[in-house]
Amino acid sequence: MAKKITLSVPESLYQKISDWRSSFNLSQMFQDMVTEAIQKKEELQKRISEDTSLSEIIKRLKKEKQEAISRMIDKGMNEGMKWAKMAHYDELYYAISWEPENDQDPLQNKMLGSYFSEYFKTENISAFIETSGKAARHNLNSFISGWKMGVSGFWNSVKDKI
C-alpha cells in the first residue's frame, strides 16, 4: 500500500514543477531517485561493516607501508655510505652533525641540498617528490634517515683512524 508524504521545495522549483507537471510522473521520479540513493548508502554501509575484509585490507596496507619505508631507508643507507666514501672531510663532518629534522627542506640545505636534488633528479624521482605531497615527503624523510645512518656507519668505521 502506498503512503503519502509531504515534500517541501523552494518556490522557484515549485514554479518549474507546476509548469512541467504534465510532462513528468513526479511520484515515480521521486521513488526512483530515493530508492537509488538508499541503495548506494546501504551498499556503502555493507562494505564498511565487513570488518574482516576491511581489517585485512588495513593490515595489508600497514605492512606494505612498512615495507616501502624499509626500502627507502635501505636505499638511503646504501647511498649515504656511497656518498660518505667520496665526501671531503668538511662535508662528511657537516653531514655527521646535520640534523635533517631541523631543516624545513633538506633539498634546500646549503651544504647538502644540491647533492640531494641531483641524486633525486638522476633517479627520476624529483618530479614525484615535488608533486606528490605528504606521501612523497614521508618517502624523502625515510630516505634521508637511512642516508644519515649510512653516513654515520661509515664515519664510525673511520673516525678513530683519521
C-alpha positions as CSV (number, residue, x, y, z in Angstrom):
1,M,0.0,0.0,0.0
2,A,1.4,3.4,-1.0
3,K,1.9,6.0,1.7
4,K,1.8,9.8,1.1
5,I,4.5,12.2,2.3
6,T,4.7,15.9,2.2
7,L,7.7,17.4,0.4
8,S,9.0,20.9,0.7
9,V,10.7,22.6,-2.3
10,P,12.0,26.1,-2.9
11,E,9.5,28.4,-4.6
12,S,11.5,28.6,-7.8
13,L,11.5,24.8,-8.1
14,Y,7.8,24.7,-7.3
15,Q,7.1,27.1,-10.2
16,K,9.0,25.0,-12.6
17,I,7.3,21.8,-11.3
18,S,3.9,23.5,-11.9
19,D,4.9,24.5,-15.4
20,W,6.1,21.0,-16.3
21,R,3.9,18.8,-14.1
22,S,2.0,17.2,-17.0
23,S,5.3,16.0,-18.6
24,F,6.5,14.1,-15.5
25,N,5.3,11.4,-13.2
26,L,6.7,13.2,-10.1
27,S,5.8,10.4,-7.7
28,Q,7.7,7.8,-9.8
29,M,10.7,10.1,-10.3
30,F,10.9,10.7,-6.5
31,Q,10.6,7.0,-5.8
32,D,13.3,6.1,-8.3
33,M,15.8,8.7,-7.0
34,V,15.2,7.9,-3.4
35,T,15.4,4.2,-4.0
36,E,18.8,4.6,-5.8
37,A,20.2,6.9,-3.1
38,I,19.2,4.5,-0.4
39,Q,20.7,1.5,-2.3
40,K,24.0,3.4,-2.6
41,K,24.1,4.2,1.1
42,E,23.2,0.6,2.0
43,E,25.9,-0.8,-0.3
44,L,28.5,1.5,1.3
45,Q,27.4,0.5,4.8
46,K,27.7,-3.1,3.9
47,R,31.2,-2.7,2.5
48,I,32.3,-0.7,5.6
49,S,30.7,-3.2,8.0
50,E,32.5,-6.2,6.6
51,D,35.1,-5.9,9.4
52,T,37.1,-8.9,8.4
53,S,37.8,-7.8,4.9
54,L,38.3,-4.2,5.9
55,S,40.6,-5.1,8.8
56,E,42.5,-7.4,6.4
57,I,42.9,-4.6,4.0
58,I,44.1,-2.2,6.7
59,K,46.6,-4.9,7.9
60,R,47.9,-5.4,4.4
61,L,48.3,-1.7,3.7
62,K,50.1,-1.2,7.0
63,K,52.5,-4.0,6.1
64,E,53.1,-2.6,2.6
65,K,53.7,0.9,4.1
66,Q,56.3,-0.5,6.5
67,E,58.0,-2.4,3.6
68,A,58.0,0.8,1.5
69,I,59.6,2.7,4.4
70,S,62.2,0.0,4.9
71,R,63.1,0.0,1.2
72,M,63.6,3.8,1.3
73,I,65.7,3.6,4.4
74,D,67.8,0.8,2.9
75,K,68.2,2.8,-0.3
76,G,69.2,5.8,1.7
77,M,71.7,3.8,3.8
78,N,73.4,2.5,0.7
79,E,73.5,5.9,-0.9
80,G,74.7,7.5,2.3
81,M,77.6,5.0,2.6
82,K,78.5,5.6,-1.1
83,W,78.4,9.4,-0.6
84,A,80.5,9.3,2.6
85,K,83.2,7.3,0.8
86,M,83.6,10.1,-1.8
87,A,82.9,13.1,0.5
88,H,85.6,15.6,1.6
89,Y,86.3,15.7,5.3
90,D,84.4,19.0,5.9
91,E,81.3,17.7,4.0
92,L,81.5,14.5,6.0
93,Y,81.9,16.3,9.3
94,Y,79.0,18.6,8.4
95,A,76.8,15.6,7.5
96,I,77.6,13.9,10.8
97,S,76.4,16.8,12.8
98,W,73.5,17.7,10.4
99,E,70.0,17.2,11.9
100,P,67.6,16.7,9.0
101,E,64.5,17.1,11.1
102,N,65.6,20.7,11.8
103,D,65.7,21.5,8.1
104,Q,62.5,22.8,6.6
105,D,63.5,21.4,3.2
106,P,66.6,19.2,3.0
107,L,66.7,19.8,-0.7
108,Q,67.4,23.4,0.0
109,N,70.2,22.8,2.6
110,K,73.2,25.0,1.7
111,M,75.8,22.2,2.1
112,L,73.8,19.0,1.0
113,G,70.8,20.3,-0.9
114,S,72.4,20.3,-4.3
115,Y,73.6,16.7,-3.8
116,F,70.1,15.5,-2.8
117,S,68.5,17.5,-5.6
118,E,70.9,16.0,-8.2
119,Y,70.5,12.5,-6.7
120,F,66.7,12.6,-6.9
121,K,66.9,14.1,-10.4
122,T,69.3,11.3,-11.6
123,E,67.0,8.7,-10.0
124,N,64.0,10.2,-11.8
125,I,62.1,10.8,-8.6
126,S,62.4,14.6,-8.2
127,A,59.1,15.2,-10.0
128,F,57.4,12.7,-7.8
129,I,58.7,14.4,-4.6
130,E,57.7,17.8,-5.9
131,T,54.1,16.9,-6.8
132,S,53.0,14.1,-4.5
133,G,52.7,16.0,-1.2
134,K,52.7,14.3,2.1
135,A,53.4,10.7,1.0
136,A,56.4,11.8,-1.0
137,R,57.7,13.9,1.9
138,H,57.4,10.8,4.0
139,N,59.5,8.8,1.5
140,L,62.0,11.6,1.4
141,N,62.3,11.7,5.2
142,S,62.7,7.9,5.2
143,F,65.4,8.1,2.5
144,I,67.3,10.8,4.4
145,S,67.0,9.0,7.7
146,G,68.6,5.9,6.0
147,W,71.2,8.2,4.3
148,K,72.2,9.6,7.6
149,M,72.6,6.1,9.1
150,G,74.8,5.1,6.2
151,V,77.0,8.2,6.6
152,S,77.2,7.6,10.4
153,G,78.0,4.0,9.9
154,F,80.9,5.0,7.6
155,W,82.1,7.7,10.0
156,N,82.1,5.3,12.9
157,S,84.3,2.9,11.0
158,V,86.9,5.6,10.1
159,K,86.8,8.3,12.8
160,D,89.3,6.6,15.1
161,K,91.7,6.1,12.2
162,I,91.9,9.7,10.9
